[in-house]
Amino acid sequence: MSDDRFEEAVRAAARRIAAQPAPDSLRTRLALIPTSHPHRAARRGSFADVGLGGAIAAAVLVIVIVAIVSAGLPPLRGPAAAASGSPKPIPSTPATPTETTPSAIPSISANPVLPDSVKQVAVYDFEAELMAASESRLFGVRVESSGGSAVIFRIDPNGTVTNQLVQDPLAAYYSSLVVNGSSLYIGTSVISRFTDQADEIIRLDSATLSVTARKKLRGAVIGLAADADNVWVALADRVLRVDPNSLAIRSTTAIPGASLTLGEPAVNSFAHGPDGLLLTVGAAGNDVLYRLDPTDLSILGQTNLADADQVTGLVAGAEGAWLTAADWVQTIDSSGHTVTRTATPALQAAAADGQALLALVYQGSSSEVLLRIDEAGGVVGSTEVGDTGGRIAVDGDDVWLLNGPSVIHWKLVTP
Amino acid sequence: MTGEGYRPTSPDDPAASFARLVEPELDVAYRVATFILGGDLLEAEDAVNDAALRAWQHFADLRDPARFDAWFSRIVVNSCRDRLRQHRVRPITGSDTERLHTPDPASAIALSDALERAMLALSPDHRAVVGLRYLADCSLDEIAKRTGARTGTVKSRLHFALRALRAAVDADAREVTR
């Protein structure tokens, strides 16, 4: 079957699975959102749960709907239009973020012709869904299509590739990978719809690539970080510090405002920076950046993020930390505040490079550019690297990027 | 936006603006949610309802109404992810087909199609990309904005998803001819 015909078949099958338009019952519930107290409605899940209050509310809802219609605006449809209701106070808007948006963002297009950021070294025919680098070695994970196994691979500095097939019913749920030299750590993000198994952190020997320890967790792994003596695991509502060998939990701390509960804010990105552990907590563009002590996991500071709806994650290394967004990156200072913002239009991925940052930006036509951004936020290097698939791993002057079914090894060009 | 007896009476009123913006997005949002949630219509309705509540709570944060569709879609996708991550809900297969497609018996037959089964076995991230691509007709850049992933990641996920679907269909065809 040709690709076009196959895509048409995919489209048709998707439409069969999701054949129905939004039901009137949904519109009934949504029609009441603007006139009910959002926080209470959110907790209860729908207007149907409001109970007797809804009987009074229904009468005034008619007025509201009429008001919308009389204003020439399309009201939300559904049986709610015939219901009744009482106007409820509209809550205050969320607190204004304390972080200020820089007034001027350095523009890449304003830069003159830049020197290359990297040069290509070698190409390896290997796909990877997760990559991590350490001691000039690249480690990768490719989950097999069956979902019950994964190939773990290592590319050594001399170019030797070592593979190990790992049979694991959780392989399809591998979501995080970090390496600390002697060990690899994989975190899972189980989809409970498809399995009753708990999430885990898995340790593998970096020499043999075989599994040496596993530890069940109470929730999905949002992020991992590791050094020689510790592994940190971020779950949706807490951070764990675990023993790097046994994976026994040494300490844990709950993150304020973060919850495993549906609809509540949760930890959504995590990194280990030079001045502590960093994580963001939030939902729907209302995020807070926390800085934690790596040892006792105490909270050292917090910052409300500006433009949080654009934030995509955190990137950190031993010498620097950055907040990444759809179209910019921003340095994080030693006290956990965001500082210098640099425009990186269509940012695909980023990785720390000492005090600098390597940022992959999409420039159209299936091609990406690898930018090198110095600690002051200036773009100091730029190389077109092809279609990378948004994966990057960096260690020292070694940079690995995906390119279709291949991993390409690059070397940083010293400025 | 605070006050007793609030009434949306003009296009500038947040409630009216919200209603005007969310209505055109509902059908696609519901279809994409249904797809990501493996065909579970009740879960999809709850997911879109939750997403709309969240969107309303943070409506004041939306600076550019022209970006409402991408912003809302991203909240819907996240809402679906939350439900999959936090709920122990069973997959919609086999005996559930009547509930899934009651109005259209032919769809129940089609559900046994290898492609549909393979779609339901995709990871949620892969289903989100496939759903936005083939149900919402989004470009790769639009999918990136609506999932919070980077465009390269979206391309990669779409590539892996289509490859997995084709492999599943091929395997099914081999079974049939065996």
Interface residues (C-beta under 8 A of the other chain):
Chain A: F6 E7 A9 V10 R11 A13 A14 R15 R16 I17 A18 A19 Q20 P21 A22 P23 S25 L26 R27 R29 L30 A31 I33 P34 T35 P38 H39 A41 A42 G45 S46 I63 V64 A67 I68 S70 A71 G72 L73 P74 P75 L76 R77 P87 K88 P89 I90 P91 S92 T93 P94 E129 S145 G147 A172 Y173 S189 I191 S192 R193 F194 D196 G219 A220 A236 L260 T261 L262 G263 A266 A283 A284 G285 N286 A308 D309 T312 A326 A346 L347 Q348 A349 L360 Y362 S366 E368 D387 T388 G389 G390 R391 L402 G404
Chain B: M1 T2 G3 E4 G5 Y6 R7 P8 T9 S10 P11 D13 P14 A15 A16 F18 A19 R20 V22 E23 L26 D27 A29 Y30 R31 V32 T34 F35 L37 G38 G39 L41 A44 E45 D46 V48 N49 D50 A52 L53 R54 A55 W56 Q57 H58 A60 D61 L62 W71 I75 N78 S79 D82 R83 L84 R85 Q86 H87 R88 V89 R90 P91 H101 P103 D104 S107 A110 L111 D113 L115 E116 M119 L120 A121 S123 P124 V130 G131 Y134 L135 D141 A144 K145 G148 A149 R150 T151 G152 T153 V154 K155 S156 H159 F160 L162 R163 A164 L165 R166 A167 A168 V169
